[in-house]
Amino acid sequence: MPPKAAAQASLFDDALNPAPAAPLAESHEPRADPARVGGANPSAYSAKDIEVLEGLEPVRKRPGMYIGGTDERALHHLFAEVLDNAMDEAVNGHAKLIEVSLDADGALTVRDDGRGVPVDPHPKHPGKSALEVIMTVLHSGGKFSGKAYETSGGLHGVGVSVVNALSERVEVTAWKDGFEWRQVFARGKPLGPIRQIAPTRKHGTAVTFSPDPVIFGEGVGFRPARLYRMARSKAYLFGGVEIRWRCEPSRIHDQTPAEATFRFPNGLADFLAERVADLETVTPEAFVGRYERQGEAGAVEWAIAWTPAGFGEADGFLQSYCNTVPTPEGGTHEAGLRAALTRGLKAYGELIGEKRAGLITADDVLAQAGALISVFVRNPEFQGQTKERLSSSDAQRLVETALRDPFDHWLAAQPKAASALLQFVVERAEERLKRRREKEVARASATRKLRLPGKLADCSGSAIDGAELFLVEGDSAGGSAKQARDRKTQAILPLRGKILNVASASTDKTGGNRELADLLLALGAQGGAKFKEDDLRYERIIIMTDADVDGAHIASLLITFFYRTMPDLIRAGRLFLALPPLYRLSHGGKAVYARDDAHRDALLATEFRGKKPEISRFKGLGEMMPAQLKETTMDPATRTLARITLPRAEETVADLVEALMGRKPELRFRFIQENAEFAGADLDV
């Protein structure tokens, strides 16, 4: 599938007007702040222009750096941060009960019966309690040294302080040292010092917070169904905790219960049993277990089952967690699971004389498996504050060690079931190889049928994975692209200028168009209802046109063709837009590329301030040297791609395509009238 790091773009809008990316430069000098470009006097730059953001100001200025954005997913990440703190108390043996409640006013409370957040004065912050420091100072917490927590879900020390910064109001109550303590905050700032309320025999912490509408928008609030699922999944991840859920009935608009209690003594095994309850499985029993590393912190829990029927809309699933934190992007613990299962099944195949076992890959093993893996490690390393991918190398070794012997014993203890599983996985491998052979035949067949010397320059490699088809504007650009490409994985198909507008052409005219027929033949797939993603001969289809108005028009026509002919290709994330530069600026051995006029002016004001660089404007891709085209637009290591996507409300896309590309000019005229102000704004950039 296309790389996760590829830029995202919406149909027509973001795709043809992509957000600014880093300049394509031959040098590696720091890039100036674009926000300062275009000011009244760009050369007037002094100490007064340097801002210092203190306290929690950086979080409110740039929330996306800490929670990934301000959308619904990011909003619920605030709950995840607070819940993770309570779960850390439970996992480390200090809490047994967690309560989650959503009030009528939308305020969310997470309470645990742990040790209670420290309230004594902090030695390095005179006049402030430890509670206030934790809530108002980034990178503060009790999880850095490993003394207070053996394992924890976060080591950055920014989680709950970020929640405080992005909440309209936060109230923290601690039952600690024989007293109840409380402190209230507003948008990250304390409304007063910590107060001692009354004596108590309780212990624990409660955090009540309301998301800030200034950050997340008016009327935006927590969704009970999502909170319910998040709380329930946490209970599965640690069998020693009980989580109680309560929600004000007036806030529920679906089947979510107003009250519930979650306690799953068998952890992930209970989770998997629920998922496969009504499904036929390959083996009578799932492969489940738990491992704890002797002498140091570290534990692994897993639950895996295989089913011929698949899991709803997906053939299989793999869900992973580290210290109870979900890792949807996977990471090293998933790599350890895949390696351990693959090696174990191959070894069993060799033991019983199954020669085809050597064909097995990790994808075959997990193709129709439901797999859950949860690891507990000290000092986990995540990619990014939102912790979506685990990068700790120790986690892979831990998982492989944990699963190796138990999986071997599980297979040996039930030979009949083990043989059935092996045959099931071998069949998946044979199906995979069969599909690959069919695609290779289709590729060769399409190449023979085209018989267009100099037209389609196909890949020399036969693998579909990694193969790219560049749709290039004109034979001149096609010639440069052929010299710049990686012959093994990149194919070039030059097109004769502007292709047919399928949104306004008749069916007969579209079907008889030679240019579009050649394109379909090169892709190896049929259009309309007969389209099958597996028929595609390339992993990525990349539209590469000139960085001017005509190039944008051609790109629009091609995107329209794909949207009308094979929208599933777009939904699968396999259509991309190349972003070639329009200018080259050079001075004193330094060369930088600019995407457009605005980017050129920005570079002149920053990278070349006070200098007079030589500015070259590329009339088109054909004017670029092959080496330049490769570096700026085609080399995966240095290029920027915009992935064409469809928004959730696809009916609005259909209306937009009809208005902009359809047969009724009055719709285009109306669109121009209604959006003229935005065109003016673009001219002022």
C-alpha positions in Angstrom: 0.0 0.0 0.0 1.1 3.6 -0.4 3.5 4.9 2.2 1.9 6.4 5.4 4.2 9.4 5.2 2.7 10.5 1.8 1.0 13.9 2.0 -2.8 13.9 2.1 -4.9 15.9 -0.3 -8.7 16.3 -1.0 -10.1 15.9 -4.4 -9.5 19.0 -6.6 -9.1 21.3 -3.6 -6.1 20.3 -1.6 -4.7 18.1 -4.5 -4.4 21.0 -6.9 -3.5 23.6 -4.2 -1.4 21.5 -1.8 -0.2 22.9 1.5 3.3 24.3 1.4 6.0 21.6 1.9 9.7 22.0 2.8 11.7 23.6 -0.1 13.5 21.2 -2.4 17.0 22.3 -1.8 20.5 21.1 -2.6 21.7 22.7 0.6 20.6 21.7 4.1 20.4 25.1 5.7 17.6 25.8 8.3 14.4 27.0 6.8 13.1 30.4 7.9 9.6 30.8 9.4 7.2 31.3 6.5 4.9 33.3 8.8 7.4 36.2 8.6 7.5 36.2 4.8 5.6 39.0 3.1 5.7 41.5 6.0 5.9 45.2 5.5 9.6 45.2 5.9 11.1 41.7 5.7 14.7 43.0 6.2 13.8 44.6 9.6 14.5 41.6 11.8 15.7 42.2 15.3 15.6 40.8 18.9 12.1 42.2 19.4 10.8 39.8 16.7 11.9 36.8 18.8 8.9 35.4 20.7 9.4 33.3 23.8 6.4 31.1 24.6 6.3 30.3 28.3 4.4 27.8 30.4 1.7 26.1 28.5 1.5 28.8 25.8 3.2 26.6 23.2 0.4 24.0 23.6 -2.4 26.5 23.0 -0.5 28.0 20.1 0.2 24.7 18.4 -2.0 22.0 19.8 -1.3 19.7 16.8 2.3 19.3 17.9 1.0 17.6 21.1 -2.3 15.9 20.3 -2.1 15.6 16.5 -4.7 18.3 15.7 -8.0 19.7 16.9 -10.5 17.2 15.4 -12.6 14.7 17.2 -9.8 12.1 17.4 -7.5 14.7 19.1 -10.3 15.8 21.4 -10.7 12.3 22.7 -7.0 12.0 23.0 -7.3 14.3 26.1 -9.4 11.6 27.8 -6.8 9.0 26.8 -4.0 11.0 28.5 -5.9 11.3 31.8 -7.1 7.6 31.7 -3.5 6.5 31.0 -2.4 8.1 34.3 -5.1 6.2 36.2 -4.1 3.0 34.4 -0.5 3.5 35.3 -1.5 3.5 39.0 -3.4 0.2 38.5 -0.7 -1.5 36.4 1.9 -0.7 39.0 -0.3 -2.2 41.8 -1.5 1.0 43.5 -5.1 1.1 42.2 -7.9 -1.4 41.7 -10.8 0.9 40.7 -11.2 3.6 38.0 -14.4 5.6 37.5 -15.2 7.5 34.3 -18.2 9.8 34.3 -19.6 12.3 31.7 -21.8 14.9 33.3 -24.8 16.8 31.8 -22.7 19.9 31.1 -20.1 17.8 29.1 -17.5 17.8 31.8 -15.6 14.5 32.0 -14.2 13.0 35.2 -11.6 10.3 35.7 -11.1 9.0 39.2 -8.9 6.3 40.6 -8.2 4.9 44.1 -4.4 5.0 43.7 -1.8 6.8 45.8 -3.0 10.3 45.0 -1.1 12.9 43.1 1.6 14.5 45.4 0.5 17.8 47.0 3.6 18.7 49.0 5.7 21.7 48.0 8.0 21.1 45.0 11.7 21.6 45.9 12.6 23.3 42.6 9.5 25.5 42.3 9.1 27.5 45.6 5.6 28.4 46.4 4.1 25.7 44.2 2.8 22.3 45.1 3.8 19.2 43.1 0.2 19.0 41.9 0.4 22.5 40.4 3.8 21.8 38.8 2.5 18.6 37.2 -0.5 20.5 35.8 1.3 23.6 34.6 4.9 22.7 33.6 5.7 20.7 30.5 7.9 17.6 31.0 7.2 17.2 34.7 6.0 14.0 36.3 7.0 10.9 38.2 7.8 8.6 35.4 11.2 9.7 34.3 13.4 7.9 36.8 11.4 4.7 37.0 11.4 4.9 40.8 7.7 5.8 41.2 6.5 3.6 38.3 8.0 0.3 37.0 6.1 0.8 33.7 4.0 3.6 32.4 2.1 4.8 29.3 4.0 8.0 29.0 7.5 9.3 29.7 7.3 12.7 28.1 5.7 14.4 31.1 3.4 16.5 29.0 0.1 14.5 29.0 -1.9 15.9 31.8 -0.4 19.4 31.4 -1.5 19.4 27.8 -5.0 18.4 28.9 -4.9 21.4 31.3 -3.7 23.8 28.6 -6.5 22.7 26.1 -9.3 22.7 28.7 -11.7 25.5 29.5 -11.7 24.3 33.1 -9.9 21.6 35.1 -10.5 20.6 38.7 -8.0 18.2 40.3 -8.9 16.6 43.6 -6.3 14.5 45.5 -7.0 12.3 48.5 -3.5 12.2 50.0 -1.8 12.1 53.4 -5.1 12.0 55.3 -6.7 15.0 53.7 -8.7 16.0 50.6 -6.9 18.6 48.4 -8.2 20.6 45.5 -7.0 23.0 42.9 -8.8 24.6 39.9 -7.3 25.8 36.6 -8.7 27.7 33.6 -7.0 27.3 30.2 -3.8 26.1 31.8 -3.5 28.7 34.6 -4.3 28.1 38.3 -7.3 30.1 39.6 -5.7 30.0 43.1 -3.3 27.9 45.2 -4.0 24.3 46.2 -6.6 24.1 49.1 -6.9 21.6 51.9 -10.6 20.7 52.1 -11.2 18.2 54.9 -9.7 15.2 56.6 -10.4 11.9 54.9 -9.4 8.2 54.9 -9.7 8.0 51.1 -6.8 7.9 48.7 -6.6 8.5 45.0 -7.0 11.3 42.3 -9.9 12.7 40.4 -9.5 15.0 37.3 -12.6 16.8 35.9 -12.1 18.8 32.7 -14.1 20.4 29.9 -12.5 20.9 26.5 -11.9 24.5 25.5 -14.3 25.6 22.7 -11.7 28.2 21.6 -9.4 25.3 20.6 -11.9 22.6 19.5 -14.9 24.8 18.4 -18.2 25.8 19.8 -20.6 23.0 20.5 -17.9 20.3 20.2 -17.9 17.7 23.0 -17.1 14.2 23.9 -19.0 11.4 22.3 -20.3 8.9 24.9 -20.0 5.9 22.6 -16.3 6.6 21.9 -15.5 7.2 25.6 -17.4 4.0 26.4 -15.3 1.9 23.9 -12.0 3.5 25.1 -12.8 2.8 28.8 -13.9 -0.8 28.0 -10.8 -1.6 25.9 -8.5 -0.4 28.8 -10.2 -2.9 31.2 -9.3 -5.7 28.8 -5.6 -4.7 28.9 -5.1 -5.2 32.6 -7.1 -8.0 34.3 -6.5 -6.5 37.8 -8.5 -3.3 37.3 -12.2 -2.6 37.4 -13.5 0.4 35.4 -16.9 1.8 36.1 -18.6 3.9 33.5 -21.4 6.4 34.0 -22.9 8.9 31.6 -25.7 11.4 32.0 -28.6 9.9 30.0 -29.4 13.3 28.4 -26.1 13.1 26.5 -26.6 9.7 25.0 -28.1 9.5 21.5 -27.5 5.9 20.6 -27.4 2.5 22.3 -24.5 3.3 24.7 -25.5 2.3 28.2 -25.7 5.0 30.9 -23.9 2.8 33.4 -21.6 -0.2 33.1 -18.8 -2.0 35.0 -15.8 -3.5 33.1 -13.7 -6.2 34.7 -12.0 -8.9 32.6 -9.8 -11.2 34.7 -8.5 -13.0 31.6 -7.6 -9.8 29.9 -7.0 -10.1 26.1 -8.3 -13.7 26.1 -11.7 -12.3 27.1 -11.4 -9.6 24.4 -10.7 -12.1 21.6 -13.3 -14.6 22.8 -15.9 -11.9 22.3 -14.7 -11.1 18.8 -14.7 -14.8 17.7 -17.8 -15.9 19.7 -19.9 -16.6 16.6 -17.2 -17.4 14.1 -15.7 -20.7 12.9 -12.1 -20.9 13.9 -9.2 -22.9 12.3 -8.1 -24.3 15.7 -10.4 -25.3 18.6 -8.6 -23.0 21.0 -7.0 -19.6 20.5 -3.3 -19.1 21.2 -3.3 -17.1 24.3 -0.7 -16.5 27.1 1.2 -14.1 29.3 4.9 -13.8 29.9 6.8 -11.8 32.5 10.5 -11.2 32.2 12.5 -12.4 35.2 14.6 -10.0 37.2 13.5 -6.8 35.4 10.3 -4.9 34.3 8.8 -6.4 31.2 5.7 -8.4 30.4 3.8 -9.6 27.3 0.2 -10.7 26.9 -1.2 -12.1 23.6 -4.3 -13.7 22.1 -4.6 -14.9 18.5 -7.2 -16.9 16.6 -7.6 -17.7 12.9 -10.9 -17.9 11.1 -11.8 -18.7 7.4 -14.7 -16.3 7.5 -12.8 -13.2 8.4 -13.8 -10.4 10.8 -16.6 -8.4 9.3 -15.3 -6.0 6.7 -11.7 -7.1 7.2 -10.1 -10.5 6.7 -8.1 -10.0 9.9 -6.9 -7.5 12.4 -3.9 -6.9 14.5 -4.3 -4.5 17.5 -1.3 -3.7 19.7 -0.7 -1.8 22.9 2.3 -0.7 25.0 1.7 -0.1 28.7 -2.0 0.0 27.9 -1.6 2.7 25.3 -3.0 1.8 21.9 -0.4 1.8 19.0 -2.5 1.9 15.8 0.6 2.4 13.7 2.2 -0.7 15.1 5.9 -0.8 15.8 8.5 -3.1 17.2 6.2 -5.2 19.4 4.1 -6.1 16.3 7.3 -6.9 14.4 8.3 -9.3 17.2 4.9 -11.0 17.1 5.0 -11.4 13.3 8.6 -12.8 13.4 7.8 -15.3 16.3 4.7 -16.7 14.7 6.3 -17.0 11.2 9.4 -18.8 12.5 7.4 -21.1 14.7 5.0 -22.2 12.0 7.9 -22.7 9.5 9.8 -24.8 12.0 6.7 -26.9 12.7 6.2 -27.4 8.9 9.8 -28.6 8.5 9.4 -30.9 11.5 6.4 -32.7 9.9 7.8 -32.7 6.4 5.6 -30.0 4.8 7.9 -28.7 2.0 5.6 -25.8 1.2 6.2 -24.3 4.7 9.1 -22.3 3.2 6.7 -20.2 1.2 5.1 -18.7 4.3 5.5 -15.0 5.1 4.3 -13.0 8.1 1.5 -11.6 5.9 0.3 -15.1 5.2 0.3 -16.0 8.9 -1.8 -13.0 9.9 -3.9 -12.7 6.7 -7.0 -14.0 8.4 -6.0 -13.8 12.0 -7.4 -11.8 14.9 -4.4 -10.9 16.9 -4.0 -8.8 20.1 -0.6 -8.1 21.6 0.1 -6.0 24.8 3.5 -5.3 26.2 4.7 -3.7 29.4 8.2 -2.2 29.2 10.2 0.3 31.1 11.0 3.6 29.3 9.1 2.9 26.1 10.0 5.0 23.1 7.2 6.2 20.8 7.2 8.1 17.6 5.5 11.4 18.5 3.6 12.6 21.6 0.4 10.8 20.5 2.2 7.5 20.9 0.8 5.8 17.7 3.9 3.8 17.0 6.3 2.0 19.3 10.0 2.2 18.4 11.7 0.5 21.4 14.0 -2.1 20.0 13.9 -4.0 23.3 10.1 -4.6 22.8 10.8 -6.7 19.7 13.3 -9.0 21.5 10.9 -9.2 24.5 8.0 -10.4 22.3 10.0 -12.8 20.3 11.4 -14.4 23.5 8.0 -14.4 25.1 6.2 -16.2 22.2 8.9 -18.5 20.9 8.6 -21.5 23.4 4.9 -21.1 24.2 4.0 -21.2 20.5 6.2 -24.3 19.8 4.5 -26.0 22.8 1.0 -25.0 21.7 1.6 -26.5 18.2 3.2 -29.7 19.6 0.4 -30.2 22.1 -2.3 -30.4 19.5 -0.9 -32.0 16.3 -4.3 -32.1 14.5 -5.1 -28.5 15.1 -1.5 -27.5 14.3 -1.6 -29.3 11.0 -4.9 -27.6 10.1 -3.4 -24.2 10.9 -0.3 -24.9 8.8 -2.4 -26.0 5.8 -4.6 -22.9 6.2 -1.6 -20.6 6.2 0.1 -22.5 3.3 -3.1 -22.0 1.3 -2.9 -18.3 2.0 0.7 -18.3 0.7 -0.3 -20.2 -2.5 -3.1 -17.8 -3.1 -0.7 -14.8 -2.7 1.7 -16.3 -5.2 -1.1 -17.1 -7.6 -2.3 -13.5 -7.6 1.3 -12.3 -8.1 1.7 -14.6 -11.1 -1.6 -13.5 -12.6 -0.5 -9.9 -12.2 2.9 -10.6 -13.9 1.1 -12.2 -16.8 -1.3 -9.3 -17.0 1.7 -6.9 -17.0 3.4 -8.8 -19.8 0.1 -9.0 -21.7 -0.6 -5.3 -21.4 2.9 -4.5 -22.6 2.5 -6.7 -25.7 -1.0 -5.4 -26.5 0.1 -1.7 -26.3 2.8 -2.0 -29.0 3.5 1.7 -28.7 7.3 2.1 -29.0 8.3 5.2 -26.9 4.8 5.3 -25.4 4.8 3.1 -22.3 8.2 2.7 -20.8 7.4 -0.1 -18.3 9.2 -1.3 -15.2 12.0 -3.8 -15.6 10.9 -5.5 -12.4 7.9 -7.8 -12.2 6.8 -7.1 -8.6 3.6 -5.1 -8.1 4.7 -3.9 -4.7 6.6 -0.7 -5.1 5.8 -0.3 -8.8 4.8 3.2 -9.9 3.2 4.5 -13.1 3.9 8.2 -13.9 1.3 9.8 -16.2 3.3 12.5 -17.8 2.2 15.5 -19.9 3.7 15.3 -23.4 6.5 13.4 -25.1 9.1 16.0 -24.2 8.4 15.6 -20.5 8.2 11.9 -21.0 11.7 11.8 -22.4 13.1 13.5 -19.4 11.1 11.3 -17.0 12.4 8.1 -18.7 16.0 9.2 -18.1 15.2 10.3 -14.5 13.3 7.2 -13.4 14.3 4.1 -11.5 13.9 1.6 -14.3 13.1 -1.3 -12.0 10.1 0.2 -10.2 9.0 3.3 -12.2 7.1 3.2 -15.5 6.4 6.3 -17.7 3.3 6.8 -19.9 3.4 10.1 -21.8 -0.1 11.6 -22.7 -0.9 13.8 -25.6 -1.8 17.1 -23.9 -5.2 17.5 -22.4 -7.2 14.3 -22.2 -10.9 14.0 -22.8 -13.2 15.5 -20.1 -15.2 12.4 -19.2 -17.6 14.5 -17.0 -19.0 16.2 -20.1 -18.3 13.6 -22.9 -20.8 11.0 -24.0 -20.3 7.3 -23.1 -19.6 6.5 -26.8 -17.0 9.2 -27.1 -15.4 8.1 -23.8 -15.3 4.5 -24.8 -13.8 5.3 -28.2 -11.1 7.6 -27.0 -7.7 6.0 -27.8 -5.7 7.9 -25.1 -8.0 6.7 -22.3 -8.0 3.2 -23.8 -4.2 3.1 -23.7 -4.3 4.3 -20.1 -6.7 1.6 -19.0 -4.6 -1.0 -20.8 -1.4 0.2 -19.1 -3.1 0.1 -15.7 -4.3 -3.5 -16.4 -7.7 -2.8 -14.9 -11.2 -2.2 -16.3 -13.3 0.8 -15.6 -16.7 1.0 -14.0 -18.4 -1.9 -12.2 -15.7 -4.3 -13.6 -12.9 -2.5 -11.7 -10.9 -4.7 -9.4 -8.0 -3.3 -7.3 -6.1 -6.6 -7.6 -6.0 -6.1 -11.4 -3.8 -3.0 -11.1 -0.3 -3.6 -12.3 1.2 -0.8 -10.2 1.0 0.0 -6.5 1.0 3.8 -7.1 -0.4 5.9 -10.0 1.2 9.3 -10.0 0.0 12.3 -12.1 3.0 14.4 -13.1 2.2 17.6 -14.9 3.8 21.0 -15.3 3.6 23.4 -12.3 1.4 25.9 -14.2 -2.2 26.5 -15.0 -2.2 24.2 -17.9 -0.6 21.4 -15.9 -3.3 21.9 -13.1 -6.0 21.6 -15.8 -4.6 18.4 -17.1 -4.3 17.1 -13.6 -8.0 18.0 -13.0 -9.0 16.1 -16.1 -7.1 13.0 -15.0 -8.5 13.1 -11.5 -12.0 13.5 -13.0 -11.3 10.4 -15.1 -10.2 8.3 -12.2 -13.1 9.5 -10.0 -15.7 8.8 -12.7 -14.1 5.5 -14.0 -12.5 3.9 -10.9 -13.3 5.7 -7.7 -12.2 2.6 -5.7 -8.6 3.3 -6.8 -8.8 6.7 -5.0 -10.5 5.2 -2.0 -7.6 2.6 -1.8 -5.1 5.5 -1.5 -3.3 4.6 -4.7 -3.6 7.8 -6.8 -1.0 10.6 -6.2 -0.1 14.0 -7.5 3.6 14.8 -8.1 4.6 18.3 -7.0 7.4 19.6 -9.3 9.0 23.0 -8.8 8.4 26.0 -11.0 11.6 27.9 -10.2 15.3 27.2 -9.5 17.2 29.9 -7.5 20.9 29.7 -7.3 23.7 31.8 -5.8 27.2 31.0 -4.8 26.9 27.2 -5.2 23.6 27.0 -3.4 20.5 26.1 -5.3 16.9 26.0 -4.0 13.7 25.0 -5.8 10.4 26.9 -5.5 7.0 25.5 -6.2 5.3 28.7 -7.3 5.6 32.5 -7.3 4.7 32.8 -3.6 7.2 30.2 -2.6 9.9 32.0 -4.8 9.2 35.3 -3.1 9.4 33.7 0.3 12.8 32.2 -0.5 14.1 35.5 -1.9 13.1 37.1 1.4 14.7 34.4 3.6 17.2 32.1 1.9 18.6 34.9 -0.4 17.9 38.1 1.6 20.2 40.8 0.4 21.5 38.7 -2.5 20.6 38.6 -6.2 20.3 34.9 -7.1 20.0 33.6 -10.6 16.3 32.6 -11.1 15.4 30.0 -13.7 11.8 29.4 -14.5 11.0 25.9 -15.8 8.6 26.2 -18.8 7.7 22.6 -18.2 8.9 19.2 -17.0 10.6 18.8 -20.4 12.8 21.8 -19.7 14.3 20.2 -16.6 17.5 18.2 -16.7 16.8 14.5 -15.8 18.9 14.8 -12.7 16.8 17.8 -11.5 13.5 16.0 -12.3 14.7 13.0 -10.4 15.8 14.9 -7.3 12.8 17.2 -7.1 9.9 15.1 -8.3 10.6 11.4 -8.8 13.1 10.1 -6.2 11.1 8.7 -3.2 13.8 9.9 -0.9 13.5 13.6 -1.8 10.2 14.1 -3.6 6.9 15.3 -2.1 3.6 13.6 -3.2 0.1 14.6 -2.6 -2.3 11.6 -2.1 -5.7 12.2 -3.7 -8.5 11.3 -1.3 -12.2 11.5 -1.1 -13.9 13.2 1.9 -16.4 11.3 4.0 -19.3 13.2 2.4 -18.8 11.8 -1.1 -22.1 13.2 -2.4 -20.6 16.7 -2.1 -17.7 15.6 -4.3 -20.1 14.3 -7.0 -21.8 17.7 -6.9 -18.5 19.6 -7.1 -17.3 17.4 -10.0 -20.5 18.0 -11.9 -20.3 21.8 -11.3 -16.7 22.2 -12.3 -16.3 19.6 -15.0 -19.9 18.8 -16.2 -21.9 19.9 -19.2 -23.6 22.9 -17.6 -21.5 26.1 -17.9 -24.0 28.0 -15.7 -23.0 25.8 -12.7 -19.3 26.8 -13.2 -20.3 30.4 -13.6 -22.3 30.2 -10.3 -19.3 28.5 -8.6 -17.0 31.3 -9.7 -19.3 34.0 -8.5 -19.7 32.3 -5.1 -15.9 31.7 -4.6 -14.4 34.8 -6.3 -13.2 36.2 -3.0 -11.0 33.2 -2.5 -9.4 33.7 -5.9 -8.7 37.3 -4.8 -7.1 36.1 -1.6 -4.8 33.8 -3.5 -3.6 36.7 -5.7 -2.6 38.6 -2.6 -0.4 35.9 -1.3 
